[in-house]
Amino acid sequence: MKIFPSSEYREIIQYTGYWIVVSILIGVISGVSSSLIFACFDLANKVRGVYPWLIYFLPFIGLMLGYLFYYYGTPIEKGTHLLIDEIHQPKAFIPKRMSPLIFVSAILTQIFGGSAGREAPAVQLSGALTDHLTQVFKVPHDNRKIFLIASIGSGFAAIFGLPLAGAIYGLEITSLGKLRYSAVFPCFVSAVIASQVPEFFHIVHPHQYYVVASFPKLTSEVIISLIVAGVVFGIIARIFIASIHFVSQRLNRHITFMPFRPMVGGILIMLMTLMVGQQTFNGLGVHSMIASFYHELPVTDFIGKLIFTATTLGSGFKGGEITPLFFVGTTLGNALGQFLPLPISLLAGLGLVSLFAGASKAPLTSIILAIELFGVAIAEYAVITCLLAYLFSGNCGLYRHLNLKLHDD
């Protein structure tokens, strides 16, 4: 019996070589597409900042997008859910029209004042382009699933500049209780490659300005404060997701013609913007997220962003939930820091990762996200708040309907 059989190592070398090439390709595709999304979203927010009157056109944009997805969008409107469905219950290839539709609709939502993030368009564009690749090269069925998992992780990694969190994210949100170990290697390699691509375009990720000023000693008072914060984060994460579903269900019930739903949503967002008197809760809200780490903000800011986001996404505009979730998390943490005996910068950081844990049902990703953003020193605090947020958000999550569907089967 040979200790190192040549046939076995030949297979290992072939397997490794294949997935290195594939992972680099997926990483480059994800990195370039995410960089494009990042740059276009930044430009859209700058244009709207110069021309705030663009908000008056949001209802018309909503009507246009409604018609666009009414005639061409099925099943594309499912977005990231479509990618996850194809991993677990494959039916067909991702439609080629997904890439341009997602790109155009997300940019228009952003430039005219909708409240949505850029991570979902980045992940969806990455997944759609990667799936086109599997068609061209006639990739086997099982390998196609790994391609899609890697594309989700690398899209997340590139748009946020966080390779470890991106890789774990791709694995965790698609696992549904059963981690696919065959996807671990390509997911990590593609995420690392994808996260490096934006640097070639001189993209600066906002998290470089997130700074936690201090980490207090874990006394009983601090631990009790962290427990209170974690429970609050979980409840607000549940409300965040439930609000999107609530708006969607109400509009679906009362407005039978699909194109009119985003138009009504656009009218509501326009009126709310006029009532607020500024566009703090429109678009990405990067400035508010950064400010949450440095000084006290109005304690109701997280409520405003939650309402604007629920109206935007619930009515049918396109974009991501995670960046608005980060806004809600950082501003909620800032608000809690004005009442709890903890630094506002620490609570802002914990709010960011903990609401993500509760809403995405990805606590491992959230803890890695915290460490990658703020260093190992935050780990003990993040474990407490992320796990409590995960528990107290209940069964309400971004990918809840898929989980229930699979369990019912």
C-alpha positions, 0 to 999 in steps of 0.5 A: 500500500502506497502512502502517497498514491500518485493517482490520488494526488493527480486528482487533487492537483487537477481538482485544485487547478480547475477550481483555482482557474474558475475561482479567479475568473469568478472573482474577476467577474464579480470584482469588475461588476461590483466596482461598476455598481459601486461607482455608478451608485456613488455617482447617482448619489452625488447627482441627486445631492446636486439636483435634489428636485429629482425626487419629484420624478420618482413616481414616474420612474416607479411606473416605468420600472413597474411596466419594465418588470411586468413585461420582462421581469418574471422571475427576475424580480425575485433577485437574490432569492432566484440565485439561491433557488437555483442552487437548491432547486435548479430549474433553468439558467438565470435569464440573460436579461437579468443583468441589464434589468437589475443594473438599470433599475437599481441605478434609477432607484438610487438617482431619483431618491429611493432608499436601497443598497448596492450589495444586492445588485452587485451580487445579482449581477455577479451571479447572473454573469457567472451563470452565463459562464456556466452555459458557455462552458457547459458546466456540470450540474453540481459544479454550477451550484458551486459557481453560483455560491462563489459568485454570491460570496465574491459579489458581497466581498467586492462591494464591501471590500471584505473577503473573509465575510464575503466568503462566509456569507456566500456559504452561510446564506446558501447552506440552509442548515447544510454547509456545502464543503465542496464550495469552501475552496472556490468561495474563499479564492473568488472572494479574495480575488474579487475584493482586490479588483476595486483597488485597481479602480481606486474605490474607497470603501466607507468602512475605512472611516468606521472607527471604534474609539474604545473597548471597555472592560467586560464588567457585569454592567457592560455585559448587561448593557450588551445583552440589552443592546443585542435584544433591541438589535434583534427586535429592530431587525425583525421589524425591519424585515416585517416592514418590507413584507407589510408594505409589499402585502398591503400594496399587492392587496389593494393595487392589483396592477403591478406597475402602479405599486412602485408608482404609489411607493414613489409618491409616498417617498417623495411626500415623506422626503418633503415632510422631512425637509432633507434627503438624509434617508434617501439613497445610501446614507453613507455620511450618516453611517460614518457620522454614527461613529463620531458624534451623537445623531438624532435618536429617531434616525434609524426609524426614518431610514427603516420607513423609507427603505420599507416603502422603497423595497416593499413597493417594488423598487430595486436595490439591496436591503443590507446597506440600509440595514447597516444605516439602521444598525449604526444609527440605532447603536448611536441612539442606544449609546446615548442611554447605555454606559457604552461608547457610541462608536462601539454600539454603532459598530455592534449595531451594524453587524448585529442587525445584519445577523438578525436580518440575514440569519447569518450569525457566523458571517456577522461575527467575522464581519465585525472582526474584519471591520473593527479588529479582534478586540470587538469579537467578545462584544460581537458574539454577545450582540450578534447571537442575541440579535439572531435569536430575538429576530425570530423566524423573520429574515431576508431569505425567510420565504425560501427557508419555509418553502424548503422545510414544507417540502 
